[in-house]
Amino acid sequence: MLLTDITNIDTHLIPVLKTVSDPEIPVLTVLDLGVIREAIEKDGVVHIKLTPTYSGCPAMDVIGDDLKAAFSEVGKEAKIELILSPAWSTDWISEEGLKKMEAYGIARPLTETADKDVLLGDKKLVKCTNCGSTNTHLVSQFGSTACKALFKCDDCQEPFDYFKCLK
């Protein structure tokens, strides 16, 4: 799993970074999501490199503003730089983030191959976040946000979001 290299983050900044959540999945912090590529304090200014989950992601403006506000609360100025390459991948979500996502009712991303297979009509084995069954089916490729699809469990009949695999 390719995660943010912790050496690219000044350790004294981590507690503040942990207070900033993703506005679309509020149980995930920006560290859980793996969108912080670098956070370094230089000459009293915190320089943060942020990678969007996909190009044009509307949450990036909110996250940038939230990061600035969080650092302002501790008396620090933050400057945000968007980094588009390398592109963000669901592989960058931390294991803790994946567990939080599932507890929140969003199925974790599967493999890239499994995502491609479903586009070709094959059944995807996505585990229901309510009862744990894999007897589920795709309702819509488009869920509550662009990075999610809507599934329904055929056993408990509950709908749930699936976080699409992005590589």
C-alpha positions as CSV (number, residue, x, y, z in Angstrom):
1,M,0.0,0.0,0.0
2,L,1.4,3.4,-1.0
3,L,0.9,5.8,1.9
4,T,2.0,9.3,2.7
5,D,5.6,9.0,3.7
6,I,5.6,10.2,7.3
7,T,9.0,11.7,6.8
8,N,7.4,14.3,4.6
9,I,5.3,15.5,7.5
10,D,6.8,17.4,10.4
11,T,5.7,15.3,13.4
12,H,4.6,18.3,15.5
13,L,2.0,19.2,12.8
14,I,0.3,15.8,12.9
15,P,-2.1,16.6,15.8
16,V,-3.4,19.6,13.9
17,L,-3.7,17.6,10.6
18,K,-5.7,15.0,12.5
19,T,-8.4,17.6,13.3
20,V,-9.2,18.2,9.6
21,S,-11.8,15.9,8.1
22,D,-12.9,15.1,4.6
23,P,-16.2,17.0,4.1
24,E,-17.6,14.2,2.0
25,I,-16.7,11.4,4.5
26,P,-16.4,13.3,7.8
27,V,-15.1,10.2,9.8
28,L,-11.9,10.3,7.7
29,T,-9.2,12.8,8.4
30,V,-7.0,14.2,5.7
31,L,-4.3,11.8,7.0
32,D,-6.6,8.8,6.8
33,L,-7.5,9.7,3.2
34,G,-3.8,10.0,2.3
35,V,-4.2,13.4,0.5
36,I,-1.5,15.2,2.4
37,R,1.7,14.7,0.4
38,E,3.9,17.0,2.5
39,A,3.5,19.3,5.5
40,I,6.6,21.1,6.6
41,E,7.0,24.2,8.7
42,K,9.5,26.7,7.3
43,D,10.1,30.2,8.8
44,G,7.0,30.0,10.8
45,V,4.7,29.1,7.9
46,V,3.3,25.6,7.4
47,H,3.6,24.5,3.7
48,I,1.1,21.8,2.8
49,K,1.1,19.8,-0.4
50,L,-2.3,18.4,-1.0
51,T,-3.4,15.8,-3.7
52,P,-7.1,15.8,-4.7
53,T,-8.8,12.4,-4.8
54,Y,-9.7,13.2,-8.4
55,S,-9.2,16.2,-10.7
56,G,-11.8,18.8,-10.0
57,C,-12.8,17.4,-6.6
58,P,-14.9,20.1,-5.0
59,A,-13.8,19.1,-1.5
60,M,-10.3,20.3,-2.1
61,D,-11.2,24.0,-1.6
62,V,-13.0,23.1,1.6
63,I,-10.1,21.0,2.8
64,G,-7.7,23.8,2.0
65,D,-9.8,26.3,3.9
66,D,-10.2,23.9,6.8
67,L,-6.4,23.3,7.0
68,K,-5.7,27.0,7.0
69,A,-8.3,27.5,9.8
70,A,-7.0,24.6,11.9
71,F,-3.4,26.0,11.8
72,S,-4.7,29.6,12.4
73,E,-6.3,28.3,15.6
74,V,-2.8,27.3,16.9
75,G,-1.3,30.6,15.7
76,K,0.3,29.4,12.5
77,E,-0.2,30.5,8.9
78,A,-0.7,27.7,6.4
79,K,-0.1,27.8,2.6
80,I,-1.7,25.1,0.5
81,E,-0.3,23.8,-2.8
82,L,-2.3,21.3,-4.9
83,I,-0.2,18.5,-6.3
84,L,-1.7,16.6,-9.3
85,S,1.1,14.2,-10.0
86,P,1.3,11.5,-9.0
87,A,-2.5,11.2,-9.0
88,W,-4.1,10.1,-5.8
89,S,-5.0,6.4,-5.5
90,T,-7.3,4.5,-3.1
91,D,-4.2,2.6,-2.1
92,W,-3.2,5.8,-0.2
93,I,-6.1,5.4,2.3
94,S,-4.7,4.2,5.6
95,E,-5.8,0.9,7.1
96,E,-7.3,2.9,9.9
97,G,-9.2,5.0,7.3
98,L,-10.6,1.9,5.6
99,K,-11.9,0.6,8.9
100,K,-13.5,4.0,9.8
101,M,-15.1,4.0,6.3
102,E,-16.6,0.6,6.8
103,A,-17.9,1.4,10.3
104,Y,-19.5,4.5,8.7
105,G,-21.3,2.3,6.2
106,I,-19.1,2.7,3.1
107,A,-17.6,-0.5,1.6
108,R,-13.9,-0.3,1.1
109,P,-12.5,-0.2,-2.4
110,L,-11.7,-3.5,-4.0
111,T,-9.0,-4.1,-6.6
112,E,-8.5,-2.2,-9.8
113,T,-9.3,-5.5,-11.8
114,A,-12.6,-6.0,-9.8
115,D,-13.7,-2.5,-10.7
116,K,-13.0,-3.0,-14.4
117,D,-14.8,-6.4,-14.4
118,V,-18.0,-4.8,-13.1
119,L,-18.0,-2.4,-16.0
120,L,-17.9,-5.4,-18.3
121,G,-20.9,-6.9,-16.6
122,D,-19.2,-9.3,-14.1
123,K,-20.6,-9.4,-10.6
124,K,-18.5,-7.5,-8.0
125,L,-18.2,-9.2,-4.6
126,V,-18.7,-6.1,-2.4
127,K,-19.3,-6.9,1.3
128,C,-22.5,-5.3,2.8
129,T,-21.5,-2.9,5.5
130,N,-24.6,-3.8,7.5
131,C,-24.7,-7.6,7.6
132,G,-21.3,-8.6,6.0
133,S,-22.9,-10.6,3.2
134,T,-21.3,-10.6,-0.3
135,N,-24.7,-11.3,-1.8
136,T,-24.9,-7.7,-3.1
137,H,-25.6,-6.0,-6.4
138,L,-24.7,-2.7,-8.1
139,V,-27.7,-0.3,-8.1
140,S,-25.8,2.6,-9.7
141,Q,-22.2,3.5,-10.7
142,F,-23.0,6.9,-9.3
143,G,-23.4,7.3,-5.6
144,S,-23.7,10.2,-3.2
145,T,-20.4,11.5,-4.5
146,A,-18.4,10.9,-7.7
147,C,-16.0,8.6,-5.9
148,K,-18.8,6.2,-4.7
149,A,-21.2,3.8,-6.3
150,L,-24.5,2.6,-4.8
151,F,-25.0,-1.1,-3.9
152,K,-27.8,-3.0,-2.2
153,C,-27.6,-6.1,-0.1
154,D,-29.8,-9.0,-1.4
155,D,-29.9,-10.5,2.1
156,C,-30.7,-7.6,4.5
157,Q,-32.1,-5.4,1.7
158,E,-30.0,-2.4,2.9
159,P,-28.5,0.1,0.4
160,F,-24.9,1.2,1.0
161,D,-22.1,3.2,-0.7
162,Y,-19.0,1.5,-2.2
163,F,-15.9,3.6,-2.5
164,K,-14.7,3.0,-6.1
165,C,-11.1,1.9,-6.7
166,L,-9.1,4.7,-8.1
167,K,-5.6,4.2,-9.4
